[in-house]
């Protein structure tokens, strides 16, 4: 088995040169903490331009409203033309529509400006921090500038052969030994069983699938939950485990399995003598 945590590729929503990197590698971070900042100049300029456009168009709309009111009075007294009134009404309506359009663009521009500050998506830490001020980042997932390991939702996943897993059921008791914690055994339960394997997956393509006829040994994954959930979080990502599952079909052998598990726990001192 292994402990797994979600790994997030940090891809910014806006592009530009990095001006500041505030997150240090392997330093614990909280959700929302700043990872790095992107140059705001062009995004702030867009916000300022749109705000100015809204003010200008609002002034044009007010002038058109005044002219509409004046033209309506003149038309009623047969002192003005209907055509002039219609022109000012159209000008007013166009200004209203322009303001609505500018405001929608402004909302997007403000969002882009906010996105120049890239924040941690959850509690966790940055690993493989290579970007520096001056690095230009883009919005393509293939060029993620930073990798983030989330410490939320750490879980144990064990793999077993299909012959061994056929009697395993959710809620079966388990015992787990961590290679990094020799001499200790931790109880838990099977939470879920993944009845699927990568070997049986067919990816969409323009090719007809080919089969060799050779046996494929696809293992099944089990998600394990310990009674003491804090242990899993403390071990972090990639911790090696030895998992024993106690099924209802295997009750006659449970005593033997428990002995083997405890032997495995103590054998950990041979590979980890400092423990």
C-alpha positions as CSV (number, residue, x, y, z in Angstrom):
1,X,0.0,0.0,0.0
2,X,0.9,3.7,-0.2
3,X,-0.4,6.9,1.2
4,X,-1.7,9.3,-1.4
5,X,-2.4,13.0,-1.5
6,X,-3.7,15.2,-4.3
7,X,-1.0,16.8,-6.4
8,X,-2.2,20.0,-8.1
9,X,-0.4,21.6,-11.0
10,X,-0.5,25.3,-10.4
11,X,-1.5,26.9,-13.7
12,X,-2.3,30.7,-13.5
13,X,-5.4,32.0,-15.1
14,X,-3.5,35.0,-16.6
15,X,-0.1,35.2,-18.3
16,X,2.8,37.5,-17.7
17,X,6.2,37.8,-16.0
18,X,6.5,36.8,-12.3
19,X,7.3,39.8,-10.1
20,X,7.5,38.0,-6.7
21,X,7.6,34.4,-5.4
22,X,6.5,34.3,-1.8
23,X,6.0,30.5,-1.2
24,X,9.1,28.6,-0.2
25,X,9.4,24.9,-1.2
26,X,8.3,22.4,1.5
27,X,6.9,25.1,3.8
28,X,3.4,24.4,5.1
29,X,0.8,26.7,3.6
30,X,-2.8,27.5,4.3
31,X,-5.5,27.7,1.7
32,X,-5.4,31.2,0.2
33,X,-1.8,31.9,1.0
34,X,0.0,33.7,-1.8
35,X,2.3,31.5,-4.0
36,X,3.5,34.1,-6.5
37,X,2.5,37.3,-8.2
38,X,2.3,38.2,-11.8
39,X,3.0,41.7,-13.2
40,X,-0.3,43.7,-12.9
41,X,0.6,46.6,-15.2
42,X,-1.4,45.5,-18.3
43,X,-4.3,44.2,-16.3
44,X,-4.6,47.4,-14.2
45,X,-4.4,49.5,-17.3
46,X,-7.4,47.5,-18.8
47,X,-9.4,48.1,-15.6
48,X,-8.6,51.8,-15.7
49,X,-9.5,52.1,-19.3
50,X,-12.9,50.4,-18.9
51,X,-13.7,52.5,-15.8
52,X,-13.0,55.6,-17.9
53,X,-15.1,54.4,-20.7
54,X,-18.0,53.8,-18.4
55,X,-17.8,57.3,-17.0
56,X,-17.6,58.8,-20.5
57,X,-20.6,56.8,-21.7
58,X,-22.6,57.7,-18.5
59,X,-22.0,61.4,-19.4
60,X,-23.2,60.8,-22.9
61,X,-26.3,58.9,-21.6
62,X,-27.2,61.9,-19.3
63,X,-26.8,64.3,-22.2
64,X,-29.1,62.1,-24.3
65,X,-31.7,61.8,-21.5
66,X,-31.7,65.6,-21.2
67,X,-32.1,66.0,-25.0
68,X,-34.9,63.3,-25.1
69,X,-36.8,65.2,-22.4
70,X,-36.3,68.5,-24.2
71,X,-37.3,67.1,-27.6
72,X,-40.4,65.5,-26.2
73,X,-41.5,68.9,-24.9
74,X,-40.8,70.5,-28.3
75,X,-42.7,67.7,-30.2
76,X,-45.7,68.1,-27.9
77,X,-45.7,71.9,-28.7
78,X,-45.1,71.1,-32.4
79,X,-41.9,73.1,-32.1
80,X,-39.5,70.2,-32.7
81,X,-39.2,67.3,-35.1
82,X,-40.0,63.6,-34.3
83,X,-36.9,62.6,-36.1
84,X,-34.6,64.5,-33.8
85,X,-36.4,63.0,-30.8
86,X,-36.0,59.5,-32.2
87,X,-32.3,60.2,-32.8
88,X,-31.8,61.2,-29.1
89,X,-33.8,58.2,-27.9
90,X,-31.6,55.9,-30.0
91,X,-28.4,57.6,-28.6
92,X,-29.7,57.2,-25.1
93,X,-30.5,53.5,-25.6
94,X,-27.1,52.9,-27.3
95,X,-25.4,54.5,-24.3
96,X,-27.3,52.2,-21.9
97,X,-26.3,49.2,-23.9
98,X,-22.6,50.3,-24.0
99,X,-22.5,50.8,-20.3
100,X,-23.8,47.3,-19.7
101,X,-21.2,45.9,-22.1
102,X,-18.4,47.9,-20.5
103,X,-19.4,46.7,-17.0
104,X,-19.4,43.1,-18.1
105,X,-15.9,43.7,-19.5
106,X,-14.9,45.4,-16.3
107,X,-16.0,42.5,-14.2
108,X,-13.8,40.2,-16.3
109,X,-10.9,42.7,-16.2
110,X,-11.1,43.0,-12.4
111,X,-11.1,39.2,-12.2
112,X,-8.0,39.0,-14.3
113,X,-6.3,41.6,-12.2
114,X,-7.1,39.6,-9.0
115,X,-5.8,36.4,-10.7
116,X,-2.3,38.0,-11.0
117,X,-2.0,37.0,-7.4
118,X,-1.8,33.1,-7.4
119,X,-2.9,31.5,-4.2
120,X,-2.7,28.1,-2.6
121,X,-5.8,26.0,-3.6
122,X,-5.8,24.2,-0.2
123,X,-3.6,23.5,2.8
124,X,-0.4,21.9,1.6
125,X,3.1,22.8,0.4
126,X,4.9,23.6,-2.8
127,X,7.4,21.2,-4.2
128,X,9.9,21.6,-7.1
129,X,9.7,25.4,-6.9
130,X,11.8,26.5,-9.9
131,X,10.2,29.9,-10.9
132,X,11.9,33.1,-10.0
133,X,11.0,36.8,-10.5
134,X,11.2,37.4,-14.3
135,X,10.0,34.0,-15.3
136,X,7.1,34.3,-17.7
137,X,4.2,32.1,-16.9
138,X,1.4,31.2,-19.3
139,X,-2.1,29.6,-18.9
140,X,-1.2,26.3,-20.5
141,X,-1.4,23.2,-18.2
142,X,1.5,21.6,-20.1
143,X,3.8,24.4,-18.7
144,X,2.7,24.5,-15.1
145,X,5.3,26.7,-13.2
146,X,4.7,25.1,-9.8
147,X,3.6,21.8,-8.2
148,X,1.5,21.9,-5.1
149,X,0.9,18.9,-2.8
150,X,-2.4,19.1,-0.9
151,X,-2.4,17.9,2.7
152,X,-6.2,17.7,2.7
153,X,-7.7,14.2,2.3
154,X,-4.6,12.0,2.7
155,X,-5.6,8.4,2.2
156,X,-4.1,4.9,2.0
157,X,-4.6,2.9,-1.1
158,X,-3.5,-0.8,-1.2
159,X,-3.4,-3.0,-4.3
160,X,-4.2,-6.7,-4.3
161,X,-4.4,-9.4,-6.9
162,X,-7.8,-10.2,-8.2
163,X,-7.7,-13.7,-6.7
164,X,-6.9,-12.2,-3.2
165,X,-9.5,-9.4,-3.4
166,X,-12.5,-11.5,-4.4
167,X,-13.6,-12.0,-0.8
168,X,-12.9,-8.5,0.4
169,X,-15.9,-6.3,1.3
170,X,-16.3,-2.7,2.4
171,X,-16.1,-2.4,6.2
172,X,-13.8,-5.4,6.5
173,X,-11.2,-4.9,9.3
174,X,-7.6,-4.2,8.3
175,X,-4.3,-3.8,10.1
176,X,-1.7,-1.5,8.6
177,X,2.1,-1.3,9.2
178,X,4.1,1.7,8.1
179,X,7.7,1.1,7.1
180,X,8.5,4.5,8.7
181,X,6.9,3.5,12.0
182,X,8.4,0.1,12.8
183,X,7.0,-2.0,15.7
184,X,3.5,-0.4,15.5
185,X,0.3,-1.8,14.0
186,X,-2.7,0.5,13.2
187,X,-6.3,-0.9,12.9
188,X,-8.7,0.4,10.3
189,X,-11.4,-0.6,7.7
190,X,-11.8,-1.1,4.0
191,X,-13.7,2.0,2.7
192,X,-14.1,1.2,-1.0
193,X,-12.9,-1.3,-3.6
194,X,-12.0,-0.1,-7.1
195,X,-13.4,-2.8,-9.5
196,X,-11.4,-1.5,-12.4
197,X,-7.9,-1.7,-13.8
198,X,-5.8,0.4,-16.1
199,X,-4.9,-2.7,-18.2
200,X,-8.6,-2.9,-19.3
201,X,-8.9,0.7,-20.3
202,X,-9.2,1.6,-24.0
203,X,-8.3,5.1,-24.9
204,X,-10.2,6.8,-27.7
205,X,-8.2,6.7,-31.0
206,X,-8.4,6.0,-34.7
207,X,-6.9,2.6,-34.2
208,X,-8.5,-0.8,-33.7
209,X,-7.4,-2.2,-30.3
210,X,-4.9,-5.1,-30.6
211,X,-4.6,-7.9,-28.2
212,X,-1.6,-10.2,-27.7
213,X,-3.3,-13.1,-25.9
214,X,-0.8,-12.9,-23.1
215,X,-2.3,-13.0,-19.6
216,X,-2.7,-9.6,-18.0
217,X,-2.5,-9.5,-14.2
218,X,-4.5,-6.4,-13.3
219,X,-4.5,-5.6,-9.6
220,X,-7.5,-4.1,-7.7
221,X,-7.2,-1.0,-5.5
222,X,-8.6,-0.8,-1.9
223,X,-9.1,2.5,-0.1
224,X,-8.2,2.1,3.6
225,X,-9.2,4.3,6.5
226,X,-7.5,4.1,9.8
227,X,-9.2,4.6,13.2
228,X,-6.5,7.1,14.0
229,X,-6.7,9.4,11.0
230,X,-4.0,11.7,12.2
231,X,-1.3,9.1,11.6
232,X,-2.0,9.1,7.8
233,X,-1.6,12.9,7.7
234,X,1.6,12.8,9.7
235,X,3.1,10.2,7.3
236,X,2.4,12.4,4.3
237,X,2.5,11.4,0.6
238,X,4.1,8.2,-0.6
239,X,4.6,6.5,2.7
240,X,5.0,2.7,2.2
241,X,2.6,0.4,4.1
242,X,1.9,-3.3,4.6
243,X,-1.8,-4.0,4.7
244,X,-3.6,-7.1,6.0
245,X,-7.4,-7.5,5.3
246,X,-9.5,-9.7,7.6
247,X,-12.3,-11.1,5.5
248,X,-15.2,-13.2,6.8
249,X,-14.1,-16.0,4.5
250,X,-10.6,-16.1,6.0
251,X,-11.5,-16.2,9.8
252,X,-9.6,-19.5,10.4
253,X,-6.4,-17.8,9.3
254,X,-6.8,-14.5,11.1
255,X,-4.5,-15.5,14.0
256,X,-1.7,-16.5,11.5
257,X,-2.2,-13.2,9.7
258,X,-2.0,-11.2,12.9
259,X,1.3,-12.9,13.7
260,X,2.7,-12.1,10.2
261,X,1.6,-8.5,10.5
262,X,3.4,-8.1,13.8
263,X,6.5,-9.8,12.5
264,X,6.4,-7.3,9.5
265,X,6.1,-4.4,12.0
266,X,9.2,-5.6,13.9
267,X,11.1,-6.4,10.7
268,X,10.9,-2.6,10.0
269,X,13.7,-2.1,12.6
270,X,16.1,-4.0,10.3
271,X,15.6,-1.5,7.5
272,X,15.1,1.5,9.9
273,X,17.5,0.8,12.7
274,X,17.4,4.4,13.9
275,X,13.7,3.9,14.8
